[in-house]
């Protein structure tokens, strides 16, 4: 593994870890992005620049989806082109204190259908500049809404 590959892998690991903290820190997550970064959040319109990306992330950091954590299953690093891809599960916990700030409709749906804990799966492609800052984060899915399932249920 090259130094660049190792650096990109460390950045991805730190980026995901910042989301997974008991009290996630939006400013920490934003520190990984370059000023002119682009973010494509699934089927939503592309966001450009730190202000638009911050606004897109703000609801999840405010607890609007309950406690949200990401488990990375696969990681592919292309050091030469300064790119990385991760495949992950997003786990939502809408039980107890985690549900207080969540959107009422989501909280109700998650509790009724999934016992308050659910997961969905996705893929992110990252582009980095020469300084190792994220210039592009592209989230991909083949569905209009996430395919949600009870947390812990195997894929497929």
For each residue, the residues with C-beta under 8 A, 3 or more apart:
1: 5 6 9 77
2: 5 6 79
3: 6 7
4: 7 8 79 80 82
5: 1 2 8 9 77 79
6: 1 2 3 9 10
7: 3 4 10 11 132
8: 4 5 11 12 77 79 82 84 126 128 132
9: 1 5 6 12 13 75 77 84
10: 6 7 13 14
11: 7 8 14 15 32 128 132 134
12: 8 9 15 16 72 75 77 84 86 126
13: 9 10 16 17
14: 10 11 17 18 32
15: 11 12 18 19 29 32 134
16: 12 13 19 20 70 72 86 88
17: 13 14 20 21
18: 14 15 21 24 25 28 29 32
19: 15 16 24 29 68 69 70
20: 16 17 24 69 70
21: 17 18 24 25 28
22:
23:
24: 18 19 20 21 28 29 60 61 68
25: 18 21 28 29 61
26: 29 30 54 57 58 61
27: 30 31
28: 18 21 24 25 31
29: 15 18 19 24 25 26 32 57 61
30: 26 27 33 50 53 54 57
31: 27 28
32: 11 14 15 18 29 133 134
33: 30 37 50 53 133 134 135 137
34: 37 129 131 133 134 135
35: 49 50
36: 48 49 135
37: 33 34 48 49 50 53 133 134 135 136 137
38: 46 47 48 135 136 137 138
39: 46 47 48 52 53 56 136 137 138 139
40: 44 46 47 136 137 138 139
41: 44 47 56 139
42: 122 139 140 141
43: 141 144
44: 40 41 47 56
45:
46: 38 39 40
47: 38 39 40 41 44 52 53 55 56
48: 36 37 38 39 52
49: 35 36 37 52 53
50: 30 33 35 37 53 54
51: 54 55
52: 39 47 48 49 55 56
53: 30 33 37 39 47 49 50 56 57 137
54: 26 30 50 51 57 58
55: 47 51 52 58
56: 39 41 44 47 52 53
57: 26 29 30 53 54 60 61
58: 26 54 55 61 62
59: 62 64 65
60: 24 57 63 64 65 68
61: 24 25 26 29 57 58
62: 58 59 101
63: 60 66 67 98 100 101 102
64: 59 60 101 102 103 106
65: 59 60 68 92 94 102 103 106
66: 63 92 93 94 95 98 99 102 106 107 110
67: 63 92 93 94 98
68: 19 24 60 65 90 91 92 93
69: 19 20 90 91 93
70: 16 19 20 88 89 90 91
71: 88 89 91
72: 12 16 75 86 87 88
73: 87 88 89
74: 85 86 87
75: 9 12 72 84 85 86
76: 84 85 86
77: 1 5 8 9 12 83 84
78: 81 82 83 84
79: 2 4 5 8 82
80: 4
81: 78
82: 4 8 78 79 127 128 129 130
83: 77 78 125 126 127 128
84: 8 9 12 75 76 77 78 125 126 128
85: 74 75 76 123 124 125 126
86: 12 16 72 74 75 76 123 124 126
87: 72 73 74 121 122 123
88: 16 70 71 72 73 121 122 123 124
89: 70 71 73 119 120 121 155
90: 68 69 70 119 120 121 122 146
91: 68 69 70 71 117 118 119 151
92: 65 66 67 68 110 117 118 119 151
93: 66 67 68 69 98 116 117 151
94: 65 66 67 98 99 102 106 107 110 111 116 117 118
95: 66 98 99 111 115 116 117
96: 99
97: 100
98: 63 66 67 93 94 95 102
99: 66 94 95 96 102 107 111 116
100: 63 97
101: 62 63 64
102: 63 64 65 66 94 98 99 106 107 110
103: 64 65 106 107
104: 107 108
105: 108 109
106: 64 65 66 94 102 103 109 110
107: 66 94 99 102 103 104 110 111 116
108: 104 105 111 112
109: 105 106 112 113
110: 66 92 94 102 106 107 113 114 116 117 118
111: 94 95 99 107 108 114 115 116
112: 108 109
113: 109 110 118 148
114: 110 111 117 118 148 149 150 151
115: 95 111 150
116: 93 94 95 99 107 110 111
117: 91 92 93 94 95 110 114 150 151 152
118: 91 92 94 110 113 114 148 149 150 151
119: 89 90 91 92 148 149 150 151 152 153
120: 89 90 146 147 148 149
121: 87 88 89 90 146 147 155
122: 42 87 88 90 139 140 141 146
123: 85 86 87 88 139 140 141
124: 85 86 88 137 138 139 140
125: 83 84 85 136 137 138 140
126: 8 12 83 84 85 86 134 136 137 138
127: 82 83 134 135 136 137 138
128: 8 11 82 83 84 132 133 134 135
129: 34 82 132 133 135
130: 82
131: 34
132: 7 8 11 128 129
133: 32 33 34 37 128 129
134: 11 15 32 33 34 37 126 127 128 137
135: 33 34 36 37 38 127 128 129
136: 37 38 39 40 125 126 127
137: 33 37 38 39 40 53 124 125 126 127 134
138: 38 39 40 124 125 126 127
139: 39 40 41 42 122 123 124
140: 42 122 123 124 125
141: 42 43 122 123 146
142:
143: 146 147
144: 43
145: 148
146: 90 120 121 122 141 143
147: 120 121 143
148: 113 114 118 119 120 145
149: 114 118 119 120 153
150: 114 115 117 118 119 153
151: 91 92 93 114 117 118 119
152: 117 119
153: 119 149 150
154:
155: 89 121
156:
